[in-house]
Amino acid sequence: MSVLHDKFASQIPAIREEIKKINTDHGEKKLSDVTVGQAYGGMRGVIAMICDTSLVEPSKGLIIRGVPILELTDKLPEEIFYLLLTGSLPSASELKDLQNEYNKRAVVPDYIWKVLEAMPKESHPMAMLDTAILVLEHESKFRKQYTDGMPKTDYWKPALEDSLDMLAKLPGIAAGVYRLRYNKGPRIPWDPKLDWGANYAHMLGNDDNDFYNAMRLYLTLHCDHEGGNVSAFTCHTVGSALSDPYYAVSAGLNGLAGPLHGLANQECLGWILDVVAKFKGTPSDEELKKHAWDTLNSGKVIPGYGHAVLRCPDPRFVAFVDFGAKYCANDDVYKTVKKVFELIPGVLIEHGKAKNPQPNVDAGSGAILYHFGLREFPYYTVLFAVSRAMGMCSQLIINRAVGTPITRPKSVHTGWIKQQVGM
């Protein structure tokens, strides 16, 4: 068994006892009222689920197990997964053990490539990634052990095994999708001397050490975002039916592929590139303000500005801006992103319609990828997916450990709503 397995196992009895006591002593206490608007509006703001891996504070941004994300930008993604699952960062020996686990599990079965090669050549990279994960379900230890029979208290063990297997293989699958879909040549094998993020960069075909650092940062910043976003909530719901992690994560990533979720960064970068092309480089302050007003007055939005929860600049965006200042300060695309950050919130405040005129992570992430030559926009969500799988897997393992029941909210019909409001 891995060190991670043993550490998480030692925590489970206390976690189960705490949840049992909360339920016994306070199970009838109301957490939230639901308005008609929330029922019709996607349940936004309704407190109705538990997620202990991360929290998004409107005034602070993403917090991982009590640690603000800006305090974690120097950590490897492997360390972040360990933190998500156990609540603490790994020691040097614990980190090495997890990296060894990934090295043992990283080889992608040949049948995965045969399936992907049989798909239409124009397939979307996310469809290819999600298909590969679903086909990899053949390897599920959870499904096999559940079929053979095991106690509920042990469900988390094969869920952890499936998650480690999946996370170890994801960079190889994702990089293989990139090289196959965009005709980049033969697949590049996993290098056991490299960490998880650097291996992903290596298998994509870019061994620039600065790109290694960019990939590590990207995977760290996108790791988790509470439990109610589309991908996490979908994964949670599917997993609650005791579907194994391959089914659940594939389902969650299908949600991530939507333009209102994981596709946002390419839309943000597209707007920035239009600005750079129009002004043949970084615009002046006045040129940028005028272009922003032209965009708003045409009924469009400034992509990347505004967030459903945040009421401050997304600290993940701040991390990308800081990274860009070190690695690509003279890049016109990066300089334009930075100038937009400095000027556009004021324009949006004057415009008056944006509840949050500050940038979210998508406003800056694409510029970093573009600088390092990764310019196939439809692929950007795959990068997001590899990172977000860490959060989805950690939430799944925890939910199986504490025995979270199947998700089944009550629905009502429009006639019932009309009766309640007196229509």
Secondary structure, DSSP 8 states (H G I E B T S, - for coil): --HHHHHHHHHHHHHHHHHHHHHHHHTT-------HHHHHTTTTT-------SEEEETTTEEEETTEEGGGSTTS-HHHHHHHHHHSS---HHHHHHHHHHHHHH----HHHHHHHHHS-TT--HHHHHHHHHHHGGGG-HHHHHHHH---GGGTHHHHHHHHHHHHHHHHHHHHHHHHHHTT--S-----TTS-HHHHHHHHHT---HHHHHHHHHHHHHTS---S-SHHHHHHHHHHHTT--HHHHHHHHHHHHTSTTTTTHHHHHHHHHHHHHHHTTSS--HHHHHHHHHHHHHTT---TTB--SS-SS--HHHHHHHHHHHHH-TT-HHHHHHHHHHHHHHHHHHHH---S--SB-THHHHHHHHHHTT---GGGHHHHHHHHHHHHHHHHHHHHHHHT----------HHHHHHHHT-
